Amino acid sequence: MGAPVCIRHATTLEEASIVVAWLEEQGVEAKIMDPDSPGVMAFGFTDPVGISVFVADAETAQRARDLLEEHDRERAAAAPGEPVSPKCESCGATNHFGGDVRGTVQQCRSCGVYMDIP
């Protein structure tokens, strides 16, 4: 296994958590690196840049970047449009989101589980 690789910098811890959860749903192990929590983070070191998402090595990094780029393209192509109200597969609650979050991963407002927004 090679050295850990940063694949994305997030502006918030929530954003980084969503990226990690989505990547893990795609079969890619990812970790958050946060300079406000020094010590043993992710793969054993901290990142001075900000809240960063790391994967284990360069090979995994390329796969993760490809997945994220595809996801970003799909999200950009989807017009914001009408609000969406998906049902959480975990708790069954109906969540209401603006059209601008279509194609993203959001937390269920009832149980907190991450859910894909169609």
N, CA, C and O atoms as CSV, one atom per row, in Angstrom:
chain,resi,resn,atom,element,x,y,z
A,1,MET,N,N,0.846,-1.173,0.000
A,1,MET,CA,C,0.000,0.000,0.000
A,1,MET,C,C,0.893,1.237,0.000
A,1,MET,O,O,1.903,1.277,0.702
A,2,GLY,N,N,0.519,2.251,-0.791
A,2,GLY,CA,C,1.290,3.483,-0.884
A,2,GLY,C,C,0.892,4.473,0.187
A,2,GLY,O,O,0.200,4.135,1.147
A,3,ALA,N,N,1.340,5.699,0.004
A,3,ALA,CA,C,1.048,6.781,0.949
A,3,ALA,C,C,-0.375,7.287,0.737
A,3,ALA,O,O,-0.883,7.251,-0.384
A,4,PRO,N,N,-1.025,7.759,1.802
A,4,PRO,CA,C,-2.369,8.342,1.675
A,4,PRO,C,C,-2.355,9.546,0.736
A,4,PRO,O,O,-1.368,10.276,0.654
A,5,VAL,N,N,-3.471,9.738,0.029
A,5,VAL,CA,C,-3.582,10.803,-0.954
A,5,VAL,C,C,-4.838,11.622,-0.691
A,5,VAL,O,O,-5.921,11.069,-0.496
A,6,CYS,N,N,-4.685,12.947,-0.686
A,6,CYS,CA,C,-5.835,13.845,-0.542
A,6,CYS,C,C,-6.559,13.906,-1.885
A,6,CYS,O,O,-5.944,14.153,-2.922
A,7,ILE,N,N,-7.863,13.681,-1.854
A,7,ILE,CA,C,-8.621,13.714,-3.103
A,7,ILE,C,C,-9.586,14.890,-3.182
A,7,ILE,O,O,-10.075,15.213,-4.264
A,8,ARG,N,N,-9.868,15.534,-2.054
A,8,ARG,CA,C,-10.762,16.688,-2.071
A,8,ARG,C,C,-10.634,17.475,-0.777
A,8,ARG,O,O,-10.474,16.901,0.301
A,9,HIS,N,N,-10.706,18.808,-0.898
A,9,HIS,CA,C,-10.754,19.695,0.261
A,9,HIS,C,C,-12.201,20.154,0.404
A,9,HIS,O,O,-12.836,20.543,-0.576
A,10,ALA,N,N,-12.711,20.108,1.609
A,10,ALA,CA,C,-14.082,20.525,1.881
A,10,ALA,C,C,-14.078,21.827,2.668
A,10,ALA,O,O,-13.136,22.123,3.403
A,11,THR,N,N,-15.147,22.602,2.500
A,11,THR,CA,C,-15.246,23.857,3.233
A,11,THR,C,C,-15.844,23.666,4.616
A,11,THR,O,O,-15.646,24.501,5.499
A,12,THR,N,N,-16.580,22.564,4.814
A,12,THR,CA,C,-17.160,22.278,6.127
A,12,THR,C,C,-16.963,20.804,6.460
A,12,THR,O,O,-16.743,19.973,5.578
A,13,LEU,N,N,-17.048,20.501,7.742
A,13,LEU,CA,C,-16.955,19.113,8.181
A,13,LEU,C,C,-18.135,18.307,7.643
A,13,LEU,O,O,-17.976,17.138,7.292
A,14,GLU,N,N,-19.312,18.918,7.576
A,14,GLU,CA,C,-20.487,18.231,7.036
A,14,GLU,C,C,-20.271,17.849,5.569
A,14,GLU,O,O,-20.582,16.730,5.163
A,15,GLU,N,N,-19.738,18.783,4.781
A,15,GLU,CA,C,-19.459,18.495,3.373
A,15,GLU,C,C,-18.477,17.332,3.242
A,15,GLU,O,O,-18.682,16.430,2.430
A,16,ALA,N,N,-17.416,17.355,4.039
A,16,ALA,CA,C,-16.422,16.278,4.001
A,16,ALA,C,C,-17.056,14.946,4.400
A,16,ALA,O,O,-16.754,13.911,3.805
A,17,SER,N,N,-17.927,14.968,5.397
A,17,SER,CA,C,-18.607,13.743,5.848
A,17,SER,C,C,-19.496,13.170,4.757
A,17,SER,O,O,-19.577,11.954,4.590
A,18,ILE,N,N,-20.155,14.037,4.024
A,18,ILE,CA,C,-21.012,13.582,2.920
A,18,ILE,C,C,-20.177,12.950,1.824
A,18,ILE,O,O,-20.553,11.914,1.276
A,19,VAL,N,N,-19.039,13.566,1.496
A,19,VAL,CA,C,-18.149,13.006,0.473
A,19,VAL,C,C,-17.662,11.625,0.903
A,19,VAL,O,O,-17.674,10.685,0.108
A,20,VAL,N,N,-17.231,11.500,2.166
A,20,VAL,CA,C,-16.748,10.216,2.678
A,20,VAL,C,C,-17.857,9.167,2.619
A,20,VAL,O,O,-17.623,8.048,2.161
A,21,ALA,N,N,-19.052,9.512,3.073
A,21,ALA,CA,C,-20.173,8.557,3.060
A,21,ALA,C,C,-20.500,8.124,1.634
A,21,ALA,O,O,-20.733,6.942,1.383
A,22,TRP,N,N,-20.519,9.072,0.702
A,22,TRP,CA,C,-20.846,8.734,-0.684
A,22,TRP,C,C,-19.775,7.833,-1.276
A,22,TRP,O,O,-20.094,6.844,-1.935
A,23,LEU,N,N,-18.495,8.164,-1.047
A,23,LEU,CA,C,-17.417,7.321,-1.567
A,23,LEU,C,C,-17.504,5.914,-0.993
A,23,LEU,O,O,-17.304,4.937,-1.714
A,24,GLU,N,N,-17.799,5.805,0.288
A,24,GLU,CA,C,-17.898,4.480,0.896
A,24,GLU,C,C,-19.061,3.687,0.312
A,24,GLU,O,O,-18.974,2.464,0.195
A,25,GLU,N,N,-20.158,4.369,-0.061
A,25,GLU,CA,C,-21.258,3.689,-0.747
A,25,GLU,C,C,-20.806,3.160,-2.107
A,25,GLU,O,O,-21.362,2.187,-2.618
A,26,GLN,N,N,-19.799,3.804,-2.686
A,26,GLN,CA,C,-19.258,3.384,-3.976
A,26,GLN,C,C,-18.148,2.342,-3.814
A,26,GLN,O,O,-17.567,1.895,-4.803
A,27,GLY,N,N,-17.859,1.958,-2.582
A,27,GLY,CA,C,-16.834,0.950,-2.324
A,27,GLY,C,C,-15.429,1.501,-2.162
A,27,GLY,O,O,-14.457,0.754,-2.270
A,28,VAL,N,N,-15.308,2.808,-1.903
A,28,VAL,CA,C,-13.996,3.436,-1.725
A,28,VAL,C,C,-13.862,3.890,-0.275
A,28,VAL,O,O,-14.642,4.722,0.189
A,29,GLU,N,N,-12.880,3.350,0.440
A,29,GLU,CA,C,-12.650,3.768,1.826
A,29,GLU,C,C,-12.006,5.144,1.826
A,29,GLU,O,O,-10.992,5.366,1.163
A,30,ALA,N,N,-12.594,6.057,2.565
A,30,ALA,CA,C,-12.072,7.423,2.649
A,30,ALA,C,C,-12.119,7.875,4.104
A,30,ALA,O,O,-12.906,7.365,4.902
A,31,LYS,N,N,-11.269,8.835,4.433
A,31,LYS,CA,C,-11.182,9.364,5.795
A,31,LYS,C,C,-11.130,10.875,5.745
A,31,LYS,O,O,-10.693,11.460,4.754
A,32,ILE,N,N,-11.583,11.511,6.828
A,32,ILE,CA,C,-11.530,12.967,6.952
A,32,ILE,C,C,-10.275,13.357,7.721
A,32,ILE,O,O,-9.909,12.725,8.711
A,33,MET,N,N,-9.631,14.403,7.246
A,33,MET,CA,C,-8.475,14.964,7.925
A,33,MET,C,C,-8.856,16.388,8.315
A,33,MET,O,O,-9.166,17.201,7.444
A,34,ASP,N,N,-8.837,16.703,9.603
A,34,ASP,CA,C,-9.276,18.000,10.114
A,34,ASP,C,C,-8.200,18.598,11.013
A,34,ASP,O,O,-7.862,18.006,12.038
A,35,PRO,N,N,-7.651,19.767,10.650
A,35,PRO,CA,C,-6.574,20.349,11.450
A,35,PRO,C,C,-7.023,20.820,12.833
A,35,PRO,O,O,-6.186,21.051,13.706
A,36,ASP,N,N,-8.317,20.964,13.041
A,36,ASP,CA,C,-8.808,21.365,14.358
A,36,ASP,C,C,-8.832,20.203,15.338
A,36,ASP,O,O,-9.085,20.396,16.527
A,37,SER,N,N,-8.575,19.021,14.856
A,37,SER,CA,C,-8.510,17.830,15.700
A,37,SER,C,C,-7.156,17.169,15.508
A,37,SER,O,O,-7.075,16.113,14.880
A,38,PRO,N,N,-6.084,17.768,16.038
A,38,PRO,CA,C,-4.748,17.216,15.823
A,38,PRO,C,C,-4.585,15.849,16.473
A,38,PRO,O,O,-5.359,15.446,17.342
A,39,GLY,N,N,-3.578,15.172,16.030
A,39,GLY,CA,C,-3.301,13.857,16.580
A,39,GLY,C,C,-3.445,12.818,15.493
A,39,GLY,O,O,-3.213,13.103,14.319
A,40,VAL,N,N,-3.821,11.633,15.870
A,40,VAL,CA,C,-3.938,10.556,14.906
A,40,VAL,C,C,-5.265,10.712,14.169
A,40,VAL,O,O,-6.325,10.389,14.706
A,41,MET,N,N,-5.200,11.195,12.973
A,41,MET,CA,C,-6.384,11.375,12.139
A,41,MET,C,C,-6.202,10.533,10.886
A,41,MET,O,O,-5.076,10.298,10.447
A,42,ALA,N,N,-7.272,10.095,10.331
A,42,ALA,CA,C,-7.284,9.339,9.082
A,42,ALA,C,C,-6.163,8.304,9.071
A,42,ALA,O,O,-6.252,7.293,9.768
A,43,PHE,N,N,-5.126,8.539,8.300
A,43,PHE,CA,C,-4.064,7.568,8.151
A,43,PHE,C,C,-2.852,7.916,9.001
A,43,PHE,O,O,-1.744,7.474,8.698
A,44,GLY,N,N,-3.041,8.710,10.070
A,44,GLY,CA,C,-1.977,8.926,11.021
A,44,GLY,C,C,-1.285,10.269,11.002
A,44,GLY,O,O,-0.294,10.447,11.710
A,45,PHE,N,N,-1.769,11.232,10.216
A,45,PHE,CA,C,-1.170,12.555,10.245
A,45,PHE,C,C,-2.241,13.597,9.967
A,45,PHE,O,O,-3.352,13.259,9.560
A,46,THR,N,N,-1.904,14.871,10.190
A,46,THR,CA,C,-2.885,15.933,9.991
A,46,THR,C,C,-2.572,16.730,8.732
A,46,THR,O,O,-1.454,16.684,8.218
A,47,ASP,N,N,-3.571,17.463,8.239
A,47,ASP,CA,C,-3.459,18.229,7.007
A,47,ASP,C,C,-3.549,19.719,7.333
A,47,ASP,O,O,-4.561,20.153,7.885
A,48,PRO,N,N,-2.527,20.517,7.012
A,48,PRO,CA,C,-2.539,21.944,7.343
A,48,PRO,C,C,-3.460,22.779,6.457
A,48,PRO,O,O,-3.698,23.942,6.779
A,49,VAL,N,N,-3.986,22.243,5.361
A,49,VAL,CA,C,-4.774,23.006,4.406
A,49,VAL,C,C,-6.197,23.255,4.883
A,49,VAL,O,O,-6.733,24.337,4.643
A,50,GLY,N,N,-6.814,22.315,5.535
A,50,GLY,CA,C,-8.207,22.440,5.950
A,50,GLY,C,C,-8.817,21.069,6.097
A,50,GLY,O,O,-8.112,20.083,6.314
A,51,ILE,N,N,-10.115,21.006,5.980
A,51,ILE,CA,C,-10.798,19.727,6.110
A,51,ILE,C,C,-10.657,18.988,4.789
A,51,ILE,O,O,-11.216,19.397,3.772
A,52,SER,N,N,-9.914,17.911,4.817
A,52,SER,CA,C,-9.582,17.185,3.603
A,52,SER,C,C,-10.053,15.750,3.679
A,52,SER,O,O,-10.151,15.155,4.752
A,53,VAL,N,N,-10.343,15.212,2.503
A,53,VAL,CA,C,-10.742,13.812,2.388
A,53,VAL,C,C,-9.572,13.063,1.760
A,53,VAL,O,O,-9.077,13.428,0.694
A,54,PHE,N,N,-9.148,12.012,2.444
A,54,PHE,CA,C,-8.022,11.197,2.000
A,54,PHE,C,C,-8.471,9.773,1.708
A,54,PHE,O,O,-9.438,9.267,2.278
A,55,VAL,N,N,-7.731,9.148,0.797
A,55,VAL,CA,C,-7.869,7.715,0.549
A,55,VAL,C,C,-6.494,7.085,0.751
A,55,VAL,O,O,-5.495,7.789,0.901
A,56,ALA,N,N,-6.453,5.757,0.754
A,56,ALA,CA,C,-5.256,5.034,1.153
A,56,ALA,C,C,-4.045,5.196,0.242
A,56,ALA,O,O,-2.918,5.235,0.736
A,57,ASP,N,N,-4.243,5.292,-1.076
A,57,ASP,CA,C,-3.091,5.307,-1.977
A,57,ASP,C,C,-3.463,5.925,-3.322
A,57,ASP,O,O,-4.617,6.285,-3.553
A,58,ALA,N,N,-2.473,6.042,-4.206
A,58,ALA,CA,C,-2.667,6.698,-5.504
A,58,ALA,C,C,-3.677,5.961,-6.386
A,58,ALA,O,O,-4.470,6.595,-7.082
A,59,GLU,N,N,-3.652,4.650,-6.361
A,59,GLU,CA,C,-4.595,3.879,-7.184
A,59,GLU,C,C,-6.035,4.137,-6.735
A,59,GLU,O,O,-6.921,4.354,-7.561
A,60,THR,N,N,-6.254,4.112,-5.443
A,60,THR,CA,C,-7.580,4.390,-4.896
A,60,THR,C,C,-7.961,5.843,-5.161
A,60,THR,O,O,-9.127,6.145,-5.413
A,61,ALA,N,N,-6.983,6.741,-5.105
A,61,ALA,CA,C,-7.237,8.167,-5.338
A,61,ALA,C,C,-7.766,8.390,-6.742
A,61,ALA,O,O,-8.703,9.165,-6.934
A,62,GLN,N,N,-7.178,7.724,-7.724
A,62,GLN,CA,C,-7.638,7.912,-9.108
A,62,GLN,C,C,-9.079,7.437,-9.257
A,62,GLN,O,O,-9.881,8.108,-9.906
A,63,ARG,N,N,-9.415,6.310,-8.678
A,63,ARG,CA,C,-10.793,5.804,-8.753
A,63,ARG,C,C,-11.749,6.782,-8.061
A,63,ARG,O,O,-12.816,7.091,-8.591
A,64,ALA,N,N,-11.362,7.267,-6.874
A,64,ALA,CA,C,-12.212,8.201,-6.130
A,64,ALA,C,C,-12.407,9.497,-6.907
A,64,ALA,O,O,-13.523,10.011,-6.983
A,65,ARG,N,N,-11.342,10.025,-7.480
A,65,ARG,CA,C,-11.452,11.261,-8.271
A,65,ARG,C,C,-12.362,11.063,-9.473
A,65,ARG,O,O,-13.191,11.920,-9.779
A,66,ASP,N,N,-12.208,9.933,-10.153
A,66,ASP,CA,C,-13.063,9.646,-11.311
A,66,ASP,C,C,-14.534,9.598,-10.899
A,66,ASP,O,O,-15.394,10.168,-11.572
A,67,LEU,N,N,-14.816,8.914,-9.790
A,67,LEU,CA,C,-16.202,8.839,-9.298
A,67,LEU,C,C,-16.741,10.219,-8.945
A,67,LEU,O,O,-17.870,10.556,-9.303
A,68,LEU,N,N,-15.939,11.016,-8.246
A,68,LEU,CA,C,-16.384,12.350,-7.849
A,68,LEU,C,C,-16.573,13.265,-9.052
A,68,LEU,O,O,-17.520,14.050,-9.084
A,69,GLU,N,N,-15.682,13.176,-10.045
A,69,GLU,CA,C,-15.830,13.990,-11.252
A,69,GLU,C,C,-17.107,13.636,-11.994
A,69,GLU,O,O,-17.833,14.521,-12.446
A,70,GLU,N,N,-17.387,12.336,-12.121
A,70,GLU,CA,C,-18.620,11.900,-12.782
A,70,GLU,C,C,-19.841,12.413,-12.015
A,70,GLU,O,O,-20.796,12.910,-12.613
A,71,HIS,N,N,-19.801,12.290,-10.703
A,71,HIS,CA,C,-20.908,12.764,-9.868
A,71,HIS,C,C,-21.091,14.272,-10.025
A,71,HIS,O,O,-22.219,14.747,-10.155
A,72,ASP,N,N,-19.996,15.027,-10.015
A,72,ASP,CA,C,-20.058,16.482,-10.177
A,72,ASP,C,C,-20.630,16.862,-11.545
A,72,ASP,O,O,-21.428,17.794,-11.645
A,73,ARG,N,N,-20.226,16.143,-12.597
A,73,ARG,CA,C,-20.758,16.417,-13.941
A,73,ARG,C,C,-22.256,16.158,-13.996
A,73,ARG,O,O,-23.012,16.960,-14.542
A,74,GLU,N,N,-22.680,15.034,-13.429
A,74,GLU,CA,C,-24.111,14.705,-13.421
A,74,GLU,C,C,-24.901,15.753,-12.649
A,74,GLU,O,O,-25.989,16.154,-13.062
A,75,ARG,N,N,-24.355,16.184,-11.545
A,75,ARG,CA,C,-25.032,17.193,-10.727
A,75,ARG,C,C,-25.136,18.518,-11.477
A,75,ARG,O,O,-26.171,19.182,-11.432
A,76,ALA,N,N,-24.059,18.901,-12.169
A,76,ALA,CA,C,-24.067,20.159,-12.918
A,76,ALA,C,C,-25.036,20.095,-14.088
A,76,ALA,O,O,-25.653,21.100,-14.441
A,77,ALA,N,N,-25.176,18.910,-14.696
A,77,ALA,CA,C,-26.064,18.754,-15.850
A,77,ALA,C,C,-27.532,18.779,-15.444
A,77,ALA,O,O,-28.395,19.158,-16.236
A,78,ALA,N,N,-27.809,18.380,-14.224
A,78,ALA,CA,C,-29.203,18.351,-13.758
A,78,ALA,C,C,-29.639,19.774,-13.418
A,78,ALA,O,O,-29.039,20.433,-12.569
A,79,ALA,N,N,-30.664,20.224,-14.076
A,79,ALA,CA,C,-31.186,21.563,-13.792
A,79,ALA,C,C,-31.765,21.580,-12.385
A,79,ALA,O,O,-32.384,20.607,-11.954
A,80,PRO,N,N,-31.565,22.683,-11.667
A,80,PRO,CA,C,-32.089,22.762,-10.304
A,80,PRO,C,C,-33.570,22.418,-10.228
A,80,PRO,O,O,-33.976,21.607,-9.395
A,81,GLY,N,N,-34.358,23.008,-11.062
A,81,GLY,CA,C,-35.761,22.650,-11.197
A,81,GLY,C,C,-36.582,22.619,-9.923
A,81,GLY,O,O,-36.327,23.343,-8.962
A,82,GLU,N,N,-37.562,21.764,-9.958
A,82,GLU,CA,C,-38.558,21.640,-8.895
A,82,GLU,C,C,-37.964,21.042,-7.623
A,82,GLU,O,O,-37.009,20.267,-7.686
A,83,PRO,N,N,-38.521,21.396,-6.481
A,83,PRO,CA,C,-38.116,20.738,-5.233
A,83,PRO,C,C,-38.385,19.231,-5.323
A,83,PRO,O,O,-39.210,18.783,-6.119
A,84,VAL,N,N,-37.689,18.477,-4.510
A,84,VAL,CA,C,-37.830,17.030,-4.517
A,84,VAL,C,C,-38.134,16.558,-3.097
A,84,VAL,O,O,-37.643,17.135,-2.126
A,85,SER,N,N,-38.949,15.504,-2.981
A,85,SER,CA,C,-39.366,14.991,-1.673
A,85,SER,C,C,-39.166,13.476,-1.607
A,85,SER,O,O,-40.135,12.718,-1.654
A,86,PRO,N,N,-37.901,13.032,-1.498
A,86,PRO,CA,C,-37.654,11.586,-1.431
A,86,PRO,C,C,-37.994,11.014,-0.059
A,86,PRO,O,O,-37.995,11.715,0.953
A,87,LYS,N,N,-38.279,9.733,-0.065
A,87,LYS,CA,C,-38.573,9.014,1.174
A,87,LYS,C,C,-37.297,8.319,1.624
A,87,LYS,O,O,-36.619,7.682,0.817
A,88,CYS,N,N,-36.964,8.437,2.909
A,88,CYS,CA,C,-35.780,7.797,3.473
A,88,CYS,C,C,-35.976,6.284,3.476
A,88,CYS,O,O,-36.991,5.783,3.960
A,89,GLU,N,N,-35.005,5.567,2.936
A,89,GLU,CA,C,-35.094,4.109,2.905
A,89,GLU,C,C,-34.918,3.506,4.291
A,89,GLU,O,O,-35.343,2.376,4.535
A,90,SER,N,N,-34.294,4.252,5.200
A,90,SER,CA,C,-34.033,3.744,6.537
A,90,SER,C,C,-35.235,3.884,7.472
A,90,SER,O,O,-35.669,2.910,8.087
A,91,CYS,N,N,-35.774,5.124,7.575
A,91,CYS,CA,C,-36.855,5.353,8.547
A,91,CYS,C,C,-38.222,5.593,7.909
A,91,CYS,O,O,-39.237,5.605,8.605
A,92,GLY,N,N,-38.254,5.784,6.589
A,92,GLY,CA,C,-39.526,5.983,5.901
A,92,GLY,C,C,-40.033,7.415,5.891
A,92,GLY,O,O,-41.086,7.686,5.315
A,93,ALA,N,N,-39.311,8.339,6.514
A,93,ALA,CA,C,-39.746,9.742,6.557
A,93,ALA,C,C,-39.601,10.383,5.180
A,93,ALA,O,O,-38.646,10.108,4.454
A,94,THR,N,N,-40.552,11.233,4.832
A,94,THR,CA,C,-40.456,12.009,3.604
A,94,THR,C,C,-39.687,13.281,3.912
A,94,THR,O,O,-40.020,14.012,4.845
A,95,ASN,N,N,-38.653,13.539,3.118
A,95,ASN,CA,C,-37.811,14.723,3.289
A,95,ASN,C,C,-38.069,15.670,2.127
A,95,ASN,O,O,-38.272,15.226,0.997
A,96,HIS,N,N,-38.064,16.956,2.393
A,96,HIS,CA,C,-38.283,17.955,1.353
A,96,HIS,C,C,-36.992,18.740,1.152
A,96,HIS,O,O,-36.440,19.307,2.094
A,97,PHE,N,N,-36.518,18.762,-0.101
A,97,PHE,CA,C,-35.296,19.471,-0.453
A,97,PHE,C,C,-35.557,20.355,-1.666
A,97,PHE,O,O,-36.408,20.050,-2.501
A,98,GLY,N,N,-34.817,21.449,-1.751
A,98,GLY,CA,C,-34.885,22.308,-2.923
A,98,GLY,C,C,-34.283,21.607,-4.125
A,98,GLY,O,O,-33.478,20.688,-3.977
A,99,GLY,N,N,-34.667,22.035,-5.302
A,99,GLY,CA,C,-34.166,21.432,-6.530
A,99,GLY,C,C,-32.670,21.553,-6.703
A,99,GLY,O,O,-32.080,20.808,-7.486
A,100,ASP,N,N,-32.036,22.480,-5.985
A,100,ASP,CA,C,-30.601,22.675,-6.127
A,100,ASP,C,C,-29.770,21.539,-5.545
A,100,ASP,O,O,-28.569,21.467,-5.806
A,101,VAL,N,N,-30.380,20.646,-4.760
A,101,VAL,CA,C,-29.614,19.533,-4.198
A,101,VAL,C,C,-29.872,18.218,-4.928
A,101,VAL,O,O,-29.412,17.161,-4.495
A,102,ARG,N,N,-30.607,18.286,-6.033
A,102,ARG,CA,C,-30.808,17.066,-6.837
A,102,ARG,C,C,-29.450,16.502,-7.245
A,102,ARG,O,O,-28.540,17.252,-7.600
A,103,GLY,N,N,-29.320,15.182,-7.192
A,103,GLY,CA,C,-28.083,14.530,-7.591
A,103,GLY,C,C,-26.995,14.556,-6.534
A,103,GLY,O,O,-25.840,14.245,-6.822
A,104,THR,N,N,-27.355,14.926,-5.307
A,104,THR,CA,C,-26.361,14.955,-4.230
A,104,THR,C,C,-26.724,13.937,-3.168
A,104,THR,O,O,-27.723,13.227,-3.285
A,105,VAL,N,N,-25.919,13.872,-2.151
A,105,VAL,CA,C,-26.188,13.049,-0.982
A,105,VAL,C,C,-26.480,14.004,0.168
A,105,VAL,O,O,-25.690,14.908,0.441
A,106,GLN,N,N,-27.608,13.809,0.841
A,106,GLN,CA,C,-28.017,14.649,1.955
A,106,GLN,C,C,-28.379,13.757,3.135
A,106,GLN,O,O,-28.585,12.554,2.976
A,107,GLN,N,N,-28.455,14.354,4.310
A,107,GLN,CA,C,-28.865,13.602,5.488
A,107,GLN,C,C,-30.374,13.668,5.643
A,107,GLN,O,O,-30.987,14.713,5.424
A,108,CYS,N,N,-30.968,12.539,6.024
A,108,CYS,CA,C,-32.388,12.506,6.354
A,108,CYS,C,C,-32.600,13.413,7.556
A,108,CYS,O,O,-31.874,13.327,8.546
A,109,ARG,N,N,-33.582,14.266,7.462
A,109,ARG,CA,C,-33.833,15.215,8.544
A,109,ARG,C,C,-34.483,14.539,9.743
A,109,ARG,O,O,-34.576,15.132,10.818
A,110,SER,N,N,-34.926,13.319,9.568
A,110,SER,CA,C,-35.566,12.599,10.674
A,110,SER,C,C,-34.577,11.713,11.431
A,110,SER,O,O,-34.487,11.772,12.658
A,111,CYS,N,N,-33.832,10.887,10.679
A,111,CYS,CA,C,-32.947,9.922,11.358
A,111,CYS,C,C,-31.457,10.186,11.141
A,111,CYS,O,O,-30.625,9.579,11.815
A,112,GLY,N,N,-31.102,11.088,10.204
A,112,GLY,CA,C,-29.713,11.439,9.999
A,112,GLY,C,C,-28.936,10.552,9.050
A,112,GLY,O,O,-27.758,10.808,8.802
A,113,VAL,N,N,-29.569,9.505,8.506
A,113,VAL,CA,C,-28.891,8.615,7.571
A,113,VAL,C,C,-28.673,9.366,6.268
A,113,VAL,O,O,-29.517,10.169,5.869
A,114,TYR,N,N,-27.550,9.117,5.596
A,114,TYR,CA,C,-27.290,9.749,4.317
A,114,TYR,C,C,-28.160,9.096,3.242
A,114,TYR,O,O,-28.320,7.876,3.207
A,115,MET,N,N,-28.715,9.931,2.372
A,115,MET,CA,C,-29.595,9.423,1.322
A,115,MET,C,C,-29.288,10.119,-0.003
A,115,MET,O,O,-28.949,11.302,-0.028
A,116,ASP,N,N,-29.409,9.374,-1.099
A,116,ASP,CA,C,-29.219,9.944,-2.431
A,116,ASP,C,C,-30.455,10.740,-2.787
A,116,ASP,O,O,-31.575,10.271,-2.582
A,117,ILE,N,N,-30.268,11.948,-3.324
A,117,ILE,CA,C,-31.368,12.774,-3.745
A,117,ILE,C,C,-31.485,12.650,-5.267
A,117,ILE,O,O,-30.566,13.030,-5.993
A,118,PRO,N,N,-32.599,12.125,-5.744
A,118,PRO,CA,C,-32.732,11.888,-7.196
A,118,PRO,C,C,-32.774,13.190,-7.999
A,118,PRO,O,O,-32.883,13.155,-9.225
